[in-house]
């Protein structure tokens, strides 16, 4: 009988080692995968707009850095302030590495997002000096929203119904993942940005 016990114990030990190795690989794989919907590394649609300081900013200016791109408006009563707060938290969590990435916000309300409202919104959400908030004419912005699959519609009460989108773009200007701006953790953005640095 002891002859049969040893092979069974050895089999259990081998199975345990294999399971641990499999779980270890799974954890490694998760830590080396981007979080979000895979965008197949398509080239990110380019643009040149004006930031809150009146400077011309192009997406191509940030080649060599990961870019977190979102679409907001400053008078938003719900999701935009939450996105801004979460991006500030992500920037805090990146620490000194925050300077190795860029955060860009593109307005979905060109009629009302002016320099003063952008400054106030940035100050309120701790994003002053941490992002470029970009504006342009409807003629510039509408094709850009479409290129990023962002719906933006001004409603009769002056609010804007828009897609809460976040794109993470790699150092080569390729779209890597889409993140639902209505439901994300700052740590997810930090994870993706660090992987792409």
Secondary structure, 3 states (H helix, E strand, C coil): CHHHHHHHHHHHHHHHHHHHHHHHHHHHHHHCCCCCEECCCCECCCCEEECCCCCEEEHHHHCCCEEEEEEECCCCCCHHHHHHHHHHHHHHHHHHHHHHEEEEEEECCCCCCCHHHHHHHHHHCCCCCCCEEEECCHHHHHHHHHHCCCCEEECCCCCEEECCEEEEECCCCEEEEEEECCCCCHHHHHHHHHHHC
